[in-house]
Amino acid sequence: MFRRDFQRLSVIRAREARTLLRAGLYDGAYYLAGLAVENALKACIARATQRYEFPDRDRANRVYSHRLEGLLTEAGLRQELRSTQPAVREAWAQVMVWQIDVRYVTGRSATEVNEFLRAVVGRDGVLRWLRQFW
């Protein structure tokens, strides 16, 4: 996949998450919002990858992951996060708990998902911050 593909997927998944939230489909909204962040991080990783670079096996395994915390590290953004606005750091603290296995979880509340989406796509959300690096 190309960086543009990850960027496009991030935007699409965020839009889908908002749509599901408005429809009262909270579990799907939560899941897709997390995927939006994952794709944004992978776009950042792709940007930092040299055109003809052949990554070592360990790095390849680390980037073919759904762990947001690990992807942040692979994108080289940990220091950037430390030095950004407190509101973005707080949003990241909410978002980083997302895991791919939430696709098997049901019963999220409207309040919980509203807060999560605010942390992902809000004014001080993680996606807005990540876009400057993708």
N, C-alpha and C positions, 0 to 999 in steps of 0.2 A: 504494500500500500504506500501511497505517497502522502506527504504532509498535508496537501490540500484535501485528501480524502478524510483524514482524521479531523481537520478543521470543519469540513462540511458535516461530518457525522456528529461532531460536538454540538454544532448549531441545531441540527435536526433533532437530536435527542433532547436538548433543552426545550425546544418548541413542543415536542411531543409530551414531555413531562408537564409543562404548563397546561396543555390541553387536557391531559388526564386528571390533573388536579382540579381544574374547573368542572370536569365531569364527575367528580367525586370518586375517582378511581385512584385512591391514595397509594396503594402498594405499587402499582405500575409507575406512577409518577415518581416515587422515591427511587425505584430501580433505574429508570431512564435518566433521572437527574445525575445519579452516580456515574452512569455510563458516559454522560456528557463530559464530566470531569475527567474520566479515564481517557477519553479520546482527545481532549485538550492537552493533557499531559503527554500523550503519545505524539501529538503534533509538535510539542516543544522538543521532545527527544529527536524526532525526525529532523527538525531544524538544526539541531546541534550535531547531527551526523554528517560526516564528510561525504562528498558525492561518491567517491570510489572506495570508501572505507569498508573493510570487511571486519565486522566486530568479532571479538573472541566469543567463545561458546558461553562462558559465564555471563557476560553482558547480554548476549542474545536471550538467554534464559530469564534474566532479570527484567528485560523490557517486554517479553511476552508474558506479562503478568496482569492481574487485575488489582493488585495491591496499590492503592493510591499513594501510600507513604513511600513505598519503594520506587514508584514511578517518579515521584517528586525528586528523590535523590538522583535517579538516573538522568533526569532532565537537567540536573545541576542547579536546581532552584532553591535548595534548602537555605542558603545564605540570603538569597533575595527575599525569601519569606520572612526571615528573621528581621530584616531591615525595612519591611513594608509597614503600612499603617496597622495599628492595633485592630481595627475593625476587620481587615482582611485576615489577619492571624486568627481572630476569633471565628471567622467564617470557616477557615481551614480546619480548626479544631472540631467543628461540627461535621464537616464533610469527610474528614480522613477516616472516620469510623465506618464508612460505607464499605461493604464487601459484596462481591459478586453473588454470594449465596443468598442475598436478600431476595433474589428471584423466587425463592422457595418459601418466603415468609409472608404471612398475611396478617391483617389486623392493625395496620398502622393508622394512627388517628389523623384527622384533618390538621390539627394543631402541629403535630410532629412533622408532617410532610410540608406544611406551609413554612415552618421554620427552616427545614432542610433546603427547600427550594430558594428561600431568601438567601441562605448561605451560598448556594450555588449560583443563582442568576440575579441576585439583588444588586443594588447600587454598589455595595462594598463586597460583592460576591467573588467567589473563587474564579469563576469563568472570566469575568471582566479583567481580573488581575492576570490570569494566565494568557489572555490574548495578546498582551504586550510582548510575550516571549515566543509565540508560535509562529 
